[in-house]
Amino acid sequence: MPYVNIQITTGATRDQKAQLVKEVTASLVRILGKKPEHTHIVIQEIADENWGFSGLLTDDWKQKQAPQSSTETY
């Protein structure tokens, strides 16, 4: 019985999660010959503030990646 745990930051739509479940299941069937009815997939959404990336909390990292607004006045 395959068990797959997918951890992602929050923000995926229900349709996107359904597509993940469908495609991961199909891969297990195609590659390993597993039965879909025996396959379990859990998607865990983790808040950005609870996920670290590149030495920062993800929400802080995303803020640093956002384009800086210009403070120049003409």
Sequence and secondary structure as in RCSB ss.txt:
>XXXX:A:sequence
MPYVNIQITTGATRDQKAQLVKEVTASLVRILGKKPEHTHIVIQEIADENWGFSGLLTDDWKQKQAPQSSTETY
>XXXX:A:secstr
  EEEEEEES   HHHHHHHHHHHHHHHHHHH   GGG EEEEEEE GGG EETTEEHHHHHHHHS        
